[in-house]
Amino acid sequence: MYIDKAADYVGQIQTINGWVYNSRSSGKVAFVLVRDGSGIMQCVVAKGDVEEST
């Protein structure tokens, strides 16, 4: 899915292809900006939901 088409998939689980443009963390939550050729999307990741190596 391209980022500029994300509004068409609200409420559904999708895979985004792109690269990490920027990231920052605040305690147990990380904010990852993913970019592709169509735009930038902020993703929110809870540390408890992913493996430590991720």
Helices and strands as residue ranges (DSSP letters): G 3-9, E 19-26, E 29-36, E 39-46, G 47-49
